[in-house]
Amino acid sequence: MNIKEAIKQLRNNSKKRKFNQTIDLVVNLKEIDINKAESKIDEIFQLPKGLGKPTRITIFHSENVKTNYRVLKQADIENLEKNKKELKKLIKETDIFVSEPKLMPIVGKYLGKYLAPRGLMPKPIIGDINNFLKSLEGGVRISIKKAPCIQTIVGVENMNDQDIEDNINAVITHLIQKLPRGKSNIKNVCIKFTMSKPVKFEV
């Protein structure tokens, strides 16, 4: 089954929900030591056809940054560590965390144990903040965490099939270039809605 057929099967076999579900790409890996530096992947990848929805970014910064995104200062970071309910809500409402470099140790100290296991540790802001944020729009996080598996969003349910296919192709092509043994490191690949069974396809 190819990508186009998998998307069609996913739509036909999934129960309609009352919300616009995300489409997840799951890539299971093989013959890879995730503890080796060459196997480490943790980056933001810009989807060629976008996410199909606004990218939700949370910024850790000591100044009043002019932006539509949520900005949290050092006191906010420290308070979040004490308020698990607010922290859980923040994580749920954020796709990508970023931080000015000098606040990175503070984030690590207070929130690291909550963000790191989810692969959500902030990316350090490099150069002009507005240009940096623009480079993340339509971006998704691709990372290998504690298991030889990569799961990332490639779109939402109401996107057209061709855009979803283009996004999936782009992510897989990128992974093949990044993995130590390329395509040989890929065991199997599937797509799924937020609330659906996965559908496997060939790469």
PyMOL commands that set and color helices and strands:
alter all, ss='L'
color gray80, all
select helices_A, chain A and resi 3-13+37-39+74-82+84-92+101-118+129-136+161-178+182-185
alter helices_A, ss='H'
color red, helices_A
select strands_A, chain A and resi 22-29+42-46+57-60+70-72+96-99+123-124+139-143+149-156+186-193+199-201
alter strands_A, ss='S'
color yellow, strands_A
deselect
rebuild
show_as cartoon
